Amino acid sequence: MILPFALWLSLIALAPLYFSQWWARHYGKLALLFSAATIGYYLFVLPADASQTVLRAAHDYFSFIVLIGSLYVVAGGIHITVRGEEGPWRNVCFLALGGLAANVLGTTGASMLLIRPWLRLNQSRLAARHVVFFIFIVANIGGGLTPIGDPPLLLGFLKGVPFWWVLRHCWPAWLLSMGLLLGVFYLMDRRHYVPATRVAFAESIFVGWWNVVFLAVIVAAVFVSRPWFLREGLMLAAAAGSFLTTGENVHEANQFHFEPMLEVAVLFFGIFATMMPALDWLQVNARSILGPHPSPALVYWSSGGLSSVLDSAPAYLAFASALSGLFGGMASLSQNGAVHLAALSIATVFFGAATYVGNGPNLMIKAVAERQGIRLPTFPGYVFKWAVPILLPLLLILWLIFVR
């Protein structure tokens, strides 16, 4: 029953490349088909208690899509124009600040807020590298210092990992990663920089400032766990308030449309539904994968590899649960198994940048950029042209220095 999940991921990766028009017309139907096959198996073939897995997956999907959608709507009501001239150094500063902001707003919040200003800043010479490095830094690695930054770290905090634990133990890996990625981006951007194409912005504009309040409500709501659906209700209320109080001129300036959000919602509906057997297998076999005396390297590569194609939060939970059992609880794990927990934290966050489906904001950024006419690499193109030559060496360096 893992087959529908593998087929769905394969279609997401290859269908837009080989039969894009057919895929554009039928991807919604295919999502329903593969989802129905998996959900039907859980409801009508497995024992009755398997329905609880479906309910949990439905709740997780609802929470995920409400968070993504609310941030998308609120960010669409904020129009930012940066004063000055575009150039490699300004771009590096923008990405660095975006990475820092991800620790306060979350990778999704920072991505949705900053992707449009980032595209406008480089409008005269937009290339795939601008979107890819934005995904690397702002949508993934930048949020690796606090529980607010990325969902797996938030789950760790809720399970008992101290709030500042990740910052204290993982900041060297975060700093090295940010420095190397920003350095590589600067060299690439500098190489293709033609001073004659510079565009000077006449003014600095921040329109829709009241949406910052709605953004703060959404970020705060992430920490609300009881009663059920209060968190999602607060997020939906903030999104509705933002949409109703934002003028048409701001939405038009941001080229705001619901089509990218709808596409992401459909694609992730298929992912959340079909990945249930894969997550169940992982939950059952995590401890056998790790063995009685797991090395930090095994935790790093196994959890990271799964996070790049599965949702990183369940992967974190499965491996954290196994490690917690081996070390005698989360408190003991954070003290006596610090290297293992650091390897798990780094891997589940950083490996999310390896594919378009590795983290929720990745596909959303892709959809927003393509909506504005930017030609982006296909799923295999992203992996083999960008993730393998740039991200994989970085992950190897982190393994050699901090994990091995």
N, C-alpha and C positions, 0 to 999 in steps of 0.2 A: 503493500500500500504506500510505500515511499515513491513508487513510480510516478503517480500523478504530480507530485511535487517536483521531481526531476524533469518531467516533461514540460511543466509550466515554466520553470526557470529556463529551460532550453529555448522555449518559444519566446520568452521575453528577450533572451539574448540574441537569437538568430532570425526570428521572423521579421523584425523591422529591416534587417539587412537584405534578405532574399525575396520577400514578398510583402513589401511595406503597405501597399494599398489594400490587399486582402486582410492584413493584420489590423489596419486602422478600422476596417468595417466590422471585423468579427472578434476582436480581442475580448469584448465584454461577454459575448456568448461562450467563448472558450473558458473564461474565468468561471462562469456559472457551471459549465459542464464538468470541469475538473473538481470544482468545489463540491458539487452535488455528489460526485462519485465518492469522495472522501467522507463527507458528512453522512451520506447514506450508509456507508460501511460502519461508521461509529454508532449510528442510531438503530440500525436494523440488523446488523450482523454480530457485533460485539455484545457482551453482556450489558445489562441496563445501566450500570454505573458509568459506562463509557460516555453517556450523555453529558456527564459533568465536564468531561474534557471539551466537548463542543461548546458548552456554556462558558467555560473559562476562555476558550479561544475567541468566542463572540464578544465577551466583555473586553478582552485585551485589544481586539481589533477596534471596537467602538471607542475605547479610551485613546488608542493610538490615532485614529483618524480624526477624532474631535480635537486632539491637541494639534496635529498637523494643520487641520483645516482652520482652526481658530487663529493660529499664528499667521497663516497665510492671509486671512481676511484682514486682521489687524495691521500686519505689515504692509498690505496693499493700500492702507489709508495713510501711510507716512511717505512723503515725498522728500528725498534728500538730494541736494545737488552740492557737490564739493567745490569750494573755491580753489582756483589755481590751475596749473597745467599738468596734464597727464605725464607720466614718465615712470621708469623702472623703480626709482627710489620711493616715489609717492605710492606706487602700487604695493611695495614691500611694507611700508608703514600701515597702509590700509589693511592688508592681510594680517599683519601682526596684531593690530587693534581688534580685528574681527575674531582672531583666535582667543584673545583675552576676554572679549565680550561673551564668547560661547560659554565661559565658566560661570557667568552671571545670568545670562538669558537662556542657556541651553544651546546645544548645537542647532536645533530646529529654529528657535527664536532668533538667534543671531543670523542664521542663513536667510530666513525669510525677510528679516529687516534690512540686510545689507546687500543681497544679491542684485537688486535693481540699481542702487547707487554704484555698485561695483561695475556693472555693465555700462552705465552712463559715463562713468569716469574714463572708460577705455573705448568709448563708442567709435572713435575714428580708426581703430586698429584691432578690434576684437578678434581673438583667435581661440582655438580650443584650449590652449594652455591657461588662459584666464579663468575659464570655468573649472577645469580639472584641478588646478591648485586651490581654487576656492573650496572645492569639495574636500580636498586633502586637509586643508588647514582649518577653515571655519566650520565646516559641516562634520568634522570628525576629530582630528588630533587636537585641535585647539581646546575642546571641552574636556580634556583629560585630567583636570586638576581638582574638580569639586563634584560632589554628588549631583548638583544642579546641571552640570555640564552634559552628562550623557546618561541614558536610562540604566545601563548596567551598574554604574557607580551609585545611582540613586537607590537601586535595589540593594546594593551592598550596605549602604547607610541604613536603610530600613531594617536590614537583617542584623544590624549591630556593629558595623564598621564605623568607628568614630568619624565625624564630619571632616576633620582636617587630615585624616590618615593618608588619603591618596596624595594630597599636596605635599605632606612631609616625606613620603617615601618615593613618589614618582616624579617629582619636579625635575631631577636631572635628566631623566629620559624624555620628558616633555620639552625641556629647554633645548636639548640636543636635537630633537626631532624638528622643532620649530625653526631652529637656526639653520639646519641643513636644508630643509625644504625652502625656506625663504631665500637662502643663498643660491640654490639651484634655480629657483624662479627668477631671481634677479639676473643671473647670467643669461638665461634664456630670453627674458624680456629685453634685456640690454642689447642682446645680439640682433633682435628684430626691431629695435627702436630707431625710427627715422625722425630726427628733430623737426623736419619740415612738416610732419603730419600732426604736430602738437595742436591741441585745441584748448584755448583759454576760456574758462567759465567766467561769465560776467559777474555773477553774484553767488553767494552762498544761501541756499534755501532749505528751510526745514518746515514743511507744511504738514499739518495734521498732528501737531504736538500733543493734543489731548489723547491720541491713541496710545501714547506711552503709558497712561494710566491703565488702559485696557490690557496692554502688554504685561504690566506689573501684576494685574489680577490673574492672568493666565499662568504666569510663572509661579505666583504664590499658590494657586490652586493645585499645582503638581503635588504639593505636600499634604493635600487633604485626602484622607483615605476612608473616612466614615462620615455620614452614611453613604451607601453605594450611590453613585451617580451624582452626588453633590458636586464633586470635582468637575465632572463633565458639564453639569448644569451651569456652573460658574463660567467655564470656558465658552460655552455656547452663548451665554448672556453677554459676555464681553465682546464676542465676535459680532453679535447682533447689534449691540450698541455702537461698535465701531463702524459697521456698514451703514447704519442709519444716520449717523452723524457726519459721515465723510461725504464731501461734495463730489459731484460727477467729474469736475475738472481734475481732482486729485487722482481718481481712478483712471481717467483717460491718460493723464501724464505718466502713470505707472504701467499703462497697458494692462490693467487689471481685468482678468476674465476668470470664470470658474472652470474652464475646460482643463487647464493643467491639474487642478485639484481633483476633478472627476476622473481623469486618467489615472492618477496616482491611487485614488481610492479603489478603483476597479482592480488595478494590478496587485495591490496589497491585499485586497479581499481574497484573491486567488492564492496569494502566498500564505496568509494566515490560515486559510481553510486547509490547504493541501499539506502544510508542514506539520500538522498535528502528529502523524505517525513518525516523522523524523524526530520531533522533539520527544515523543514518548520513548523512542529507541534510545535517544541520548540520555534521557533521565534514568533509564534502566541500566545502561551500559557505561555511564560516566565513571563509576568506581572501578569497573573491570578494565576500562581504557587506561586509567591512571595507575592501577595496581596498588599494592600495599605500601610501596615506598616511591612515590612519583617524584621525578626530578622537576625543578622549575621549568626547564626547557620543554618537557613533555606537556606541561600545563599551558605554556606559552603557545606552542605551535598547534596543539589540538584544539584548544578553545578559540584561538585566533582564526584558524582555518574554518572552523564551523561558523564563527561569527560573520565571516565574509559572505556566506551564502544563506545562513539562517539569521533570524533575528538575534541580535547580540544579547538582549536581556535574558531570554530563557537559557541561552548557552552559558551565560554568567551564573545563573541560578543553579543549573545542573552541576557545573564544576565546583562552585562554591559549596554546594551541599555535600558533594563527595569529599572535598578537602576539609570541610568542617567536621565531618564524621571521623576523618583520619587524625585530626589534630585536637579533637575534643571540644568542639564548639567554635563559634565565630570569634569570641574574645581571645581564645587561645590561638586561633589561626592568625589573627591580626598581630599577635605578639611573637609566637614561636614559629609561625609559618609566613613571616613577612615577605620573604622572597617569592614564595608561591602565590600569595595574594597579590603582590605587585605585578607578577608576571601575568596573572589572570586579568587584572585591571587594565594593564597596558594593552594586552592582546585584544580583549573584547572591544576596546575603544578604537585602537589604531588600525586593526584589520578591517574595520568597517569601511575604510576608504578604498578597499581593494576592488570592489565592484559597485555597480549602480544600485544594487539591492542590499548592500552591506549595512546601510543605515538609512533611516527614513528620509532625512533631508536630501539625500543624493538624487533620488528620482525626481523630487520636487524641483530642485535646482535645474536639473536637466530639462524638465518640462517648461519652466519659466524662460530659460535661455533659448530653447528652440522656438517658443512662442514669439520671441523677438527676432527670429530669423537667423540665429547663430547655428552654424553647422558643427555638430558635435560628433565625437567618435561613437561608433556602434558599441554594443556591449563587449564583444571580443576586442574591438579596437581600443576601448578604454583599458581593458585588462592587459593586453599584450603591448600596446604602444606607450602606455603611461604607468600603470600600476607595476608591471613587472620590471621595467628598466629604472624606475624612480623610487617607488614605494618599497619594493622587495629588498633592494640593497639597504635601505634605511632599517627595515625590520630585522635584517641580518645583523646590522651593526648594533642595534639594541639588544639582540640576543647575545652577541659576543661580549658586550660590555656589562650589561645589567642582569642577564638571566643565566647564561651558561655557567 
